[in-house]
Amino acid sequence: MLRGRIAAGDFPSAVYLVAENGRPVFADALGQAVCEPKAYAASLETIYDLASLTKPLVTGLLCVGLVQSGQLALDSSIANYLGEFDRPDKDGITVRQLLTHSSGLPAWRPLYLTAEGRAGVIAAIANEPLGYQPGERVVYSDLGYIVLGTLLQRLKGKSLDSLAQAKIVEPLDLKATFFNPNQALRTGIAACERGNAYEREMCARDETAPWSSVAAWREQIIWGEVHDGNAYFLGGVAGHAGLFSTAGETLRLAHQFIGERSALLAPETCRLFRQNMTAGLNEARSLAWQLAATKDSAAGPDLPPDAFGHTGFTGTSCWIDAERQRVFILLTNRTHGRALPFANINQVRRDFHTMAANALTAAP
């Protein structure tokens, strides 16, 4: 199936890993991780820009760790941690609402155009009008996770990448998981699109963004540096995007959300990831993850309703069936070697999960 989608041009490479009870059962690498300027085949050790998988695997994991230790309160106002949100329209936003994308903040804004430098990013987000009242509906928001990343930094007095290194990477002995990969590793990293054509088009359609004032858009193949424009503006490290990793190390991160496997969280804490915290709203969300109970999720029909997962814009995904201790990882680089529009690969993900779940059930 994946070879067929590579041949159809949906993505140039795919690395998958399916695990059960703590061990990989199925894994393979297909296609070209880099098509230009030189071809490099994908392997199980290929490092991918995980894009929005950063949200649960770093920001969500760190936040829930602080909730577990009592240093962060889920239902506390974000204004208690970030003074920029101490204003009538936003002082009711809670940490839980940010983690479940129900804060009312917009989905995306080109902060590299609207903020007054990196230091002005949180003020720019706080100045954005809310799209709806907090808790009223789910709207997936990069801005919310940029806020959470900043909250972690101010609360702990360390940069987000330093916190991830000390609290996640080192305890799990990860060797190929990081923000801002060393350029010496470049040939082992899957490439993304040429420039940020997608974001550039979005800015051009947004009459409120001063997109024409940009002095220099990236024009080169984005390869070995973060694809997301806001994360790039923030120095490659942000709460919503910026993490790079392999399929194998993504599995070790995914295990931290399964009570019987986690080295970082207690079993009772891990149960939070299976709980629908947006009941009655338009999506079923737990802390940092979407639940398979969400209509038309990328989980597909063969994962249970309390399975939880996330996707990344670059073409990555990770879904977890904690009850059966199953993890489904599919890493592609759908933005590379393809002109706009990029392929919507959610049906590929659903088919992958169905095939993988059936194969696990049939395995001796």
C-alpha positions in Angstrom: 0.0 0.0 0.0 2.8 2.5 1.0 4.8 1.7 -2.1 1.7 2.5 -4.2 1.3 5.8 -2.5 5.0 6.6 -3.1 4.6 5.7 -6.8 1.5 8.0 -6.9 3.6 10.9 -5.6 1.9 11.3 -2.2 5.3 11.2 -0.5 8.8 10.2 -1.5 9.5 8.0 1.6 7.8 6.2 4.4 9.2 4.6 7.5 6.8 2.6 9.7 7.1 0.9 13.0 4.3 -1.1 14.7 4.9 -2.3 18.3 3.0 -4.4 20.8 3.8 -5.1 24.5 6.9 -3.0 24.3 8.6 -4.5 21.3 8.6 -3.7 17.6 6.7 -6.3 15.5 6.7 -4.8 12.0 9.1 -2.2 10.7 10.4 -1.1 7.3 11.7 1.9 5.3 10.6 2.7 1.8 11.5 5.2 -0.9 13.8 8.2 -0.9 14.3 10.4 2.2 15.9 13.0 0.0 15.2 13.4 -3.8 17.1 16.6 -4.4 19.7 17.9 -4.6 21.0 14.4 -4.2 19.1 11.1 -3.7 19.3 9.4 -0.3 17.3 6.2 0.5 15.2 6.1 3.6 16.3 3.7 6.3 15.0 2.8 9.8 17.6 5.2 11.1 16.4 8.2 9.0 15.6 11.2 11.1 12.4 13.0 10.4 11.1 16.5 11.2 8.3 15.3 13.4 6.5 18.7 13.2 3.4 18.8 15.4 4.3 15.5 17.1 6.4 17.9 19.2 3.1 19.0 20.9 2.5 15.7 22.7 6.0 14.2 22.7 7.7 17.2 24.3 5.3 20.0 25.4 2.5 17.7 26.5 4.8 15.3 28.2 6.6 18.0 30.1 3.4 19.7 31.1 1.8 16.5 32.4 5.0 15.7 34.3 4.7 19.0 36.1 1.0 18.4 36.8 2.0 15.0 38.3 4.6 16.7 40.6 2.1 19.4 41.6 4.1 22.2 40.0 1.4 23.0 37.4 -2.4 23.1 37.9 -4.6 22.0 34.9 -7.5 24.3 35.8 -5.4 27.3 36.7 -5.6 30.4 34.5 -2.8 30.8 32.1 -2.6 34.4 33.4 -1.1 33.0 36.6 1.9 32.0 34.7 2.1 34.5 31.8 1.2 38.1 32.6 0.4 38.9 29.0 -2.8 36.9 29.4 -4.0 38.9 32.4 -6.7 40.7 30.5 -10.5 40.4 30.5 -10.9 38.4 27.4 -8.2 35.8 28.2 -7.7 35.5 31.9 -10.3 32.6 31.9 -8.1 30.4 29.6 -6.8 27.4 31.6 -3.8 25.2 31.1 -6.2 22.3 30.4 -7.9 24.2 27.6 -4.6 24.9 26.0 -3.6 21.3 26.2 -7.0 20.2 24.7 -7.1 22.9 22.0 -10.3 24.4 23.5 -8.8 27.8 24.6 -10.4 29.9 21.9 -7.1 31.0 20.4 -6.8 31.0 16.6 -5.3 28.0 14.8 -2.4 29.8 13.3 -0.9 33.2 12.6 2.4 34.1 10.9 4.1 35.3 14.0 7.3 35.9 12.0 5.3 38.7 10.4 3.1 40.0 13.2 5.3 39.8 16.3 7.9 42.4 17.3 10.8 39.9 17.3 11.0 36.7 19.2 10.5 38.5 22.5 7.2 39.8 21.3 5.6 36.5 20.3 3.6 35.9 23.5 2.3 39.5 23.4 1.3 39.1 19.8 -0.7 35.9 20.6 -2.3 37.6 23.6 -3.4 40.4 21.3 -5.1 38.0 18.9 -8.9 38.1 19.2 -10.4 34.9 20.4 -12.3 32.9 17.8 -14.8 31.6 20.4 -15.2 31.5 24.2 -12.7 29.2 26.1 -14.2 25.8 26.5 -16.8 26.3 23.8 -15.3 24.2 21.0 -12.1 22.5 19.8 -10.0 24.3 17.2 -6.5 22.9 16.8 -4.1 25.7 17.6 -0.4 26.0 17.1 -0.6 29.3 19.0 -1.8 27.5 22.1 1.2 25.2 22.2 3.6 28.1 21.6 2.1 29.6 24.7 2.5 26.3 26.6 6.1 26.1 25.5 6.7 29.6 26.9 4.9 28.7 30.1 7.3 25.8 30.7 10.3 28.0 30.0 9.2 30.7 32.5 8.1 28.3 35.1 11.3 26.4 35.1 13.7 29.2 34.1 15.2 27.1 31.3 14.8 26.9 27.5 12.4 24.4 26.1 15.2 22.4 24.5 17.2 22.3 27.7 14.1 21.1 29.6 13.5 18.4 27.0 17.1 17.3 27.1 17.1 17.0 30.9 13.7 15.6 31.5 13.1 13.4 28.4 16.1 12.8 26.2 18.7 12.0 28.9 16.5 9.8 31.1 15.4 7.8 28.1 19.0 7.7 26.7 17.8 9.0 23.3 20.6 9.6 20.8 18.8 10.8 17.7 16.0 13.0 19.2 16.6 16.8 19.3 15.8 20.3 18.2 18.1 21.9 15.7 20.0 18.9 14.4 23.7 19.2 13.9 24.3 19.8 10.2 26.8 16.9 10.2 23.7 14.7 10.4 22.0 16.2 7.4 22.4 13.3 5.0 20.6 11.1 7.5 17.6 13.5 7.7 14.5 13.4 5.5 14.1 16.6 3.5 11.0 18.9 3.3 9.8 21.3 0.7 11.7 24.0 -1.2 11.2 27.1 0.7 7.9 27.6 2.6 5.7 27.9 -0.4 2.7 26.6 1.5 2.9 29.2 4.3 3.8 31.9 1.8 0.5 31.2 0.0 -1.4 31.3 3.2 0.1 34.6 4.1 -0.7 36.0 0.6 -4.4 35.0 1.1 -4.5 36.7 4.5 -5.1 40.4 4.0 -4.4 41.2 7.7 -0.8 39.8 7.5 1.9 42.1 6.1 3.3 39.3 4.1 4.6 41.5 1.3 7.0 43.1 3.8 9.1 40.0 4.2 12.6 40.7 3.1 13.6 37.1 2.5 11.6 34.0 2.5 13.5 30.7 2.6 13.9 29.5 -1.0 16.2 26.5 -0.6 15.3 22.9 0.1 14.4 22.8 3.8 16.6 20.0 4.9 18.1 19.5 8.3 16.3 22.5 9.8 12.7 22.9 11.0 10.1 23.2 8.3 7.5 25.2 10.3 7.9 28.9 9.8 7.0 30.0 13.3 9.3 27.4 14.9 12.1 28.6 12.5 11.5 32.2 13.6 11.7 31.1 17.2 15.2 29.6 16.6 14.1 26.1 15.8 12.7 25.4 19.3 9.0 25.9 20.0 6.1 24.2 21.9 4.3 23.3 18.7 7.0 22.1 16.4 10.8 21.6 16.0 11.5 18.1 17.2 13.4 15.7 15.0 13.6 11.9 15.7 13.7 8.4 14.2 10.9 5.9 14.3 12.6 3.8 16.9 13.1 6.7 19.3 9.6 8.0 18.6 8.5 4.6 19.9 10.4 5.1 23.1 8.7 8.5 23.5 5.3 6.9 22.8 5.8 4.4 25.5 6.0 7.2 28.1 2.2 7.6 27.6 1.4 3.9 28.4 1.2 3.2 32.2 2.9 -0.2 32.1 5.8 1.1 29.9 6.4 4.7 31.1 9.6 5.6 32.9 8.6 9.2 33.3 4.9 9.1 34.4 2.9 7.1 36.9 0.2 4.7 35.6 -2.6 6.8 37.1 -1.2 9.8 35.3 -1.0 7.9 32.0 -4.8 7.2 32.3 -5.4 10.9 31.6 -4.4 10.4 28.0 -7.3 8.1 27.4 -9.9 10.4 28.9 -12.1 12.6 26.8 -11.7 16.0 28.3 -13.8 17.8 25.6 -17.0 15.7 25.9 -19.9 17.3 24.0 -17.6 19.4 21.8 -16.8 18.8 18.1 -13.7 16.7 18.8 -12.7 14.2 21.5 -9.5 15.4 23.1 -7.4 14.3 26.0 -4.3 16.1 27.3 -2.1 16.8 24.2 -3.7 14.0 22.1 -6.7 13.5 19.8 -8.9 10.5 20.7 -9.9 7.9 18.1 -13.5 8.6 19.1 -13.2 11.8 17.1 -15.3 11.5 13.9 -13.0 11.2 10.8 -9.8 11.1 12.9 -6.7 9.6 11.3 -7.0 6.6 13.6 -9.4 4.7 11.4 -12.1 2.2 12.4 -9.8 -0.5 13.8 -8.4 1.4 16.8 -10.5 1.6 19.9 -12.3 4.9 20.8 -9.8 5.6 23.7 -6.8 5.2 21.5 -5.0 8.5 21.1 -2.8 9.9 18.5 -1.3 12.9 16.7 -0.2 13.9 13.2 2.5 16.3 11.9 2.2 18.6 8.9 5.4 17.2 7.3 3.7 13.8 7.0 4.3 12.1 10.4 1.9 10.4 12.8 1.9 8.4 16.0 -1.1 6.5 17.4 -1.3 4.6 20.7 -3.7 1.9 21.8 -2.7 1.9 25.5 -5.1 -0.9 26.5 -3.4 -3.4 24.1 0.0 -1.7 24.5 0.2 -1.1 20.7 2.0 1.8 19.0 1.6 2.7 15.3 4.2 5.1 13.9 4.2 6.2 10.3 6.8 8.8 9.2 6.7 10.3 5.7 8.0 13.5 4.2 5.0 14.5 2.1 6.1 18.1 1.5 9.3 17.0 -0.3 9.7 16.5 -4.0 6.1 17.6 -4.7 4.5 20.8 -5.9 1.5 22.3 -4.1 -1.0 21.1 -3.1 0.5 18.5 -0.8 -1.3 15.2 -0.6 -3.8 14.7 2.3 -2.6 11.4 3.6 -5.2 10.8 6.4 -6.8 7.9 4.5 -3.3 6.4 4.1 -2.9 6.6 7.8 -6.3 5.0 8.4 -5.5 2.2 6.0 -2.1 1.7 7.6 -3.7 1.4 11.1 -6.3 -1.1 9.8 -3.6 -3.3 8.1 -1.3 -3.1 11.1 -4.0 -3.9 13.7 -5.2 -6.8 11.7 -1.6 -8.1 11.2 -1.0 -7.9 15.0 -4.2 -9.8 15.7 -3.2 -12.5 13.1 0.4 -12.7 14.3 1.3 -15.9 16.3 
